[in-house]
Amino acid sequence: MSAYKRFVSYLYEYDHRKKGKNRGFVRVEVRNHQCRLELHMTLPACPFVPVFRAYAFVTRPDTLHGLFLGNPAWKQGDVYGQFQIPDTNICNTSWNLDDIDGLIVVCDTGQRYATCWSDCRISPEDLLLPESVPLLRAASLEQPESVESDTADTRSAQTPAFSWKRLTESYPQVTPFFDEEIHNCLQLSPKDLSLLGSFGISCGNNQFFLYGSHAFQHFLLGKMEHDDTVCYVLAVPGIYEERERLLANLFGFPYFKSARAKDAQPGHFGYWYRTIHTEPRNSEPISPESPPAESFSEESAENSPAARASRT
């Protein structure tokens, strides 16, 4: 791709390795040993401000090597960015322009958009990121930061553990669903958000979750049991509709369960949910000394019991 070229390549949304809707395009121009990439995407408008990262990628078996280009800007649903790369030693690597196969945009929630202008099939989930800094800031259930003084014992800064037993002792049980797929549900209110940190759960920077829990003045924790595992889910109230589905997926709540029917229909009230912890079935209760709750990632979400149940 080192000679003069100019073309447009279309960006598509990917969900669980499946290519979805067209969301925009990349205009590519190669001239004078430089490649100029102009990114345009249109996403559903929302009151939140997602953060995006753009990567050029090189395709290799089962891996896409990512080369960080920069952060596209967001304004009322429009995503835009301009990036320029040389024809050799891109991002101080051995890759050249002729090696580049396409571009991937990763939202800080984990949602991915991709375009490929070479003759190959891709899965954006295979992107190997060059940075060690985690991307899933808004979507993950981050552990609360500890505040340490000069005289603080370092043991006091240990990450708290998820404890279902302690949760059931602290919050009332409710039955919001028509069946027992998600059961033993605990109802919490927005004022309880700060207390969840003591149970290894923090979601204070996920704006979709904050919006839904404050709008309906509650959210849920619940259990789902399967042959060999038990998973615990965090659920936020909402209405099943296309725009809200896109926002829920964008902010890391990919599954919906109607409060009144097996098959969710537009307009149904229910809960958007995600897995926050899994453990072997019939295991001993989790103690405060147990390992911390699992962090959210696209791979764990796709292979979680909740995801398996949603696909059946």
matplotlib code that plots the C-alpha trace (Angstrom):
import matplotlib.pyplot as plt

x = [0.0, 3.0, 2.1, -0.5, -3.9, -7.2, -10.2, -13.0, -13.5, -16.7, -16.8, -19.1, -20.2, -19.2, -21.1, -19.8, -17.6, -20.6, -20.5, -23.4, -24.6, -22.5, -21.6, -19.4, -16.3, -12.6, -11.2, -7.7, -5.2, -1.6, 0.7, 4.4, 5.2, 2.5, -0.9, -3.8, -6.8, -10.0, -12.5, -16.3, -18.8, -22.4, -23.7, -26.9, -26.9, -26.7, -26.1, -22.8, -19.3, -17.7, -13.9, -12.6, -9.2, -8.3, -5.9, -4.4, -4.0, -1.9, -3.5, -1.7, -3.2, -5.7, -4.3, -4.7, -1.6, -2.8, -1.0, -2.4, -3.2, -5.1, -8.4, -11.3, -13.6, -17.2, -20.0, -23.7, -23.3, -20.7, -17.2, -14.5, -10.7, -7.8, -4.5, -1.3, 1.3, 4.5, 5.2, 7.8, 8.4, 4.8, 4.6, 8.2, 7.6, 8.8, 5.4, 5.1, 2.1, 1.9, 1.4, -1.7, -5.0, -7.5, -8.6, -10.4, -12.1, -12.4, -14.8, -13.7, -16.8, -15.4, -17.6, -15.6, -16.0, -13.8, -13.0, -10.7, -9.5, -7.4, -8.8, -9.1, -11.8, -11.3, -12.7, -12.0, -12.0, -8.6, -7.0, -3.7, -3.3, 0.1, -0.6, -0.8, -3.3, -6.8, -9.4, -12.6, -12.9, -16.5, -17.8, -15.8, -16.7, -13.6, -12.3, -12.4, -9.2, -7.8, -6.7, -3.5, -1.8, 1.9, 1.2, -1.4, -0.8, -0.4, -2.7, -5.6, -5.3, -6.2, -9.0, -12.3, -13.8, -17.2, -19.4, -22.9, -23.6, -22.8, -25.0, -28.0, -27.6, -27.6, -30.3, -33.9, -34.8, -37.4, -39.0, -39.0, -39.2, -41.9, -39.5, -36.5, -33.8, -32.5, -33.4, -32.6, -32.6, -31.6, -32.9, -30.6, -31.1, -28.8, -27.8, -26.3, -23.7, -21.0, -21.5, -20.9, -17.2, -17.0, -18.3, -15.8, -18.2, -17.8, -19.8, -19.7, -18.3, -20.7, -23.0, -25.7, -25.9, -26.1, -28.8, -31.0, -30.6, -31.5, -34.4, -36.1, -34.6, -33.2, -31.1, -30.7, -28.1, -29.1, -28.0, -28.1, -27.4, -26.1, -24.8, -21.3, -21.3, -23.2, -23.0, -24.0, -25.4, -25.8, -29.1, -30.3, -34.0, -34.9, -37.3, -36.6, -36.2, -33.6, -31.9, -31.7, -30.3, -27.5, -26.7, -26.8, -24.4, -22.1, -21.8, -21.3, -24.9, -25.5, -28.4, -32.0, -34.6, -38.3, -40.0, -43.2, -42.4, -39.8, -39.3, -38.7, -40.8, -40.4, -41.8, -41.4, -40.1, -37.2, -33.5, -30.3, -27.7, -24.2, -22.2, -20.0, -18.8, -18.8, -17.9, -18.1, -21.5, -21.8, -18.6, -18.1, -19.5, -17.1, -15.3, -14.0, -10.5, -11.5, -10.0, -11.7, -14.6, -13.7, -13.2, -15.5, -14.0, -15.5, -14.0, -15.5, -18.8, -19.0, -18.2, -20.0, -23.0, -25.2, -24.1, -24.6, -28.1, -28.9, -27.9, -30.1]
y = [0.0, 2.3, 3.6, 6.4, 5.1, 6.5, 4.5, 4.2, 1.2, 0.7, 0.2, -2.5, -3.1, -6.5, -8.4, -11.8, -12.2, -11.5, -8.7, -6.4, -3.0, -0.5, 2.3, 4.5, 4.5, 5.2, 7.3, 6.1, 8.1, 7.1, 9.8, 10.7, 7.8, 8.8, 7.3, 9.5, 7.9, 9.8, 8.1, 8.8, 6.9, 7.6, 5.9, 6.2, 9.5, 9.3, 11.5, 9.8, 10.5, 7.3, 7.2, 5.6, 4.3, 3.7, 0.9, 0.0, -3.8, -6.5, -9.9, -13.0, -16.5, -16.1, -12.7, -9.1, -7.0, -3.6, -0.3, 2.5, 5.6, 7.9, 8.8, 9.7, 12.5, 12.0, 14.6, 13.8, 10.4, 11.4, 9.9, 11.5, 11.2, 11.9, 10.0, 9.9, 7.1, 6.7, 4.0, 2.2, 1.4, 2.3, 3.1, 2.2, -1.4, -3.4, -3.2, -1.2, 0.2, -2.8, -4.9, -3.0, -4.8, -2.5, -0.4, -1.2, 1.2, 0.1, 1.9, 2.0, -0.2, -2.9, -2.4, -2.8, -1.5, -2.7, -2.4, -4.6, -3.7, -6.8, -10.2, -11.8, -12.5, -10.9, -11.0, -7.8, -9.7, -11.2, -7.7, -7.8, -4.5, -2.8, -1.1, -2.7, -0.1, -1.7, -0.4, -1.5, 1.4, 2.3, -1.3, -3.1, -3.4, -1.8, -2.3, 0.9, 2.8, 2.7, 5.8, 5.2, 7.5, 7.5, 5.3, 3.0, -0.7, -2.1, -5.0, -2.5, -1.8, -5.3, -5.6, -6.7, -10.0, -10.8, -12.4, -13.5, -14.6, -11.1, -9.5, -11.6, -10.6, -6.9, -6.5, -7.6, -10.4, -9.8, -11.8, -9.5, -12.2, -14.6, -17.6, -18.8, -18.4, -15.5, -16.1, -15.1, -11.5, -8.8, -5.3, -2.3, 1.4, 4.1, 5.1, 1.6, 2.1, 3.3, 0.2, -2.3, -1.6, -3.6, -6.6, -6.3, -4.5, -1.0, 0.5, 4.2, 5.2, 3.2, 5.9, 3.6, 1.7, 5.0, 6.4, 3.3, 2.8, 6.4, 6.5, 3.5, 4.0, 0.5, -2.2, -6.0, -8.7, -12.2, -15.8, -18.1, -21.8, -24.2, -27.8, -27.0, -23.3, -20.6, -17.1, -13.9, -11.1, -7.3, -6.1, -2.5, -1.7, -0.6, -0.9, -3.2, -1.1, -0.8, 2.4, 1.2, -2.1, -0.4, 1.7, -1.3, -3.2, -0.2, 0.1, -3.6, -4.9, -7.1, -9.3, -8.4, -10.4, -9.3, -9.2, -10.8, -13.0, -15.4, -13.5, -9.8, -7.6, -3.8, -1.9, -4.6, -3.6, -5.7, -5.7, -5.4, -7.6, -8.9, -11.5, -10.2, -13.4, -17.1, -20.1, -23.9, -25.2, -26.7, -25.0, -23.7, -20.2, -17.5, -16.0, -12.5, -14.0, -15.4, -14.0, -10.8, -10.8, -11.4, -8.3, -7.9, -8.6, -9.4, -12.9, -13.6, -12.1, -14.2, -17.5, -16.8, -18.9, -15.8, -15.6, -19.3, -19.1, -16.0, -17.9, -21.0]
z = [0.0, -0.4, -3.9, -4.3, -3.3, -2.2, -1.2, 1.3, 3.6, 5.7, 9.5, 11.0, 14.6, 16.0, 18.7, 19.9, 16.8, 14.6, 12.0, 12.5, 11.3, 9.2, 11.5, 9.3, 7.1, 6.9, 4.1, 3.3, 1.2, 0.6, -0.8, -0.5, 1.8, 4.3, 4.9, 6.1, 7.7, 8.3, 10.5, 10.5, 12.6, 13.7, 16.8, 18.8, 20.7, 24.5, 27.5, 28.2, 26.8, 25.7, 25.1, 21.9, 20.7, 17.1, 16.0, 12.7, 12.6, 11.0, 10.5, 11.6, 12.3, 15.3, 16.1, 15.0, 16.0, 17.0, 16.4, 18.4, 16.3, 18.7, 20.3, 18.0, 19.2, 20.2, 19.8, 20.0, 18.5, 15.8, 16.1, 14.1, 13.9, 11.6, 11.9, 9.8, 9.7, 7.8, 5.3, 7.4, 11.1, 12.1, 15.8, 16.2, 15.1, 12.1, 10.4, 7.2, 5.3, 3.1, 6.3, 7.4, 6.8, 8.4, 11.4, 14.6, 17.0, 20.6, 23.0, 26.7, 27.4, 25.2, 22.1, 18.9, 15.3, 12.5, 8.8, 6.8, 3.3, 2.6, 1.5, 5.0, 7.6, 11.0, 14.5, 16.4, 19.7, 18.5, 18.7, 20.6, 22.2, 22.4, 25.7, 29.1, 30.3, 30.6, 28.2, 29.9, 32.3, 32.0, 31.5, 34.1, 37.8, 39.1, 42.5, 44.7, 45.1, 48.6, 50.5, 52.4, 54.9, 55.7, 58.8, 57.2, 57.4, 53.9, 54.8, 55.1, 51.3, 50.3, 47.7, 49.3, 48.3, 46.9, 49.5, 48.6, 52.2, 53.5, 50.8, 51.7, 55.3, 54.3, 51.6, 51.2, 48.8, 46.0, 43.2, 40.1, 37.4, 36.2, 36.5, 38.5, 35.9, 37.9, 41.5, 45.1, 43.9, 46.3, 45.8, 46.4, 46.1, 44.7, 48.2, 48.6, 45.7, 48.1, 50.3, 47.4, 47.5, 50.8, 48.8, 46.0, 43.6, 42.3, 39.4, 40.2, 36.7, 34.5, 33.4, 31.9, 35.2, 37.2, 34.9, 35.1, 38.9, 39.6, 37.2, 38.8, 42.2, 42.6, 41.0, 41.6, 42.4, 41.6, 41.0, 38.0, 38.5, 35.8, 35.7, 37.1, 38.0, 39.8, 38.5, 40.2, 38.1, 38.4, 36.9, 36.2, 35.4, 31.9, 29.0, 26.1, 23.0, 20.3, 21.4, 25.0, 23.8, 22.0, 25.0, 27.3, 25.1, 24.8, 28.5, 29.3, 30.0, 27.0, 28.3, 29.0, 30.9, 30.8, 34.1, 32.7, 29.7, 28.4, 25.1, 25.5, 23.3, 22.6, 25.5, 28.1, 31.5, 32.7, 33.6, 31.6, 33.3, 33.3, 35.2, 38.1, 39.7, 39.0, 41.2, 41.0, 42.0, 45.5, 46.5, 50.0, 50.7, 49.7, 52.7, 53.1, 52.5, 49.1, 45.8, 44.5, 42.1, 38.5, 36.3, 33.4, 29.9, 26.5, 26.6, 30.1, 29.1, 25.9, 27.8, 31.0, 32.2, 31.7, 28.0, 27.5, 29.0, 26.8, 23.6, 24.4]

ax = plt.figure().add_subplot(projection="3d")
ax.plot(x, y, z, "-o")
ax.set_aspect("equal")
plt.show()
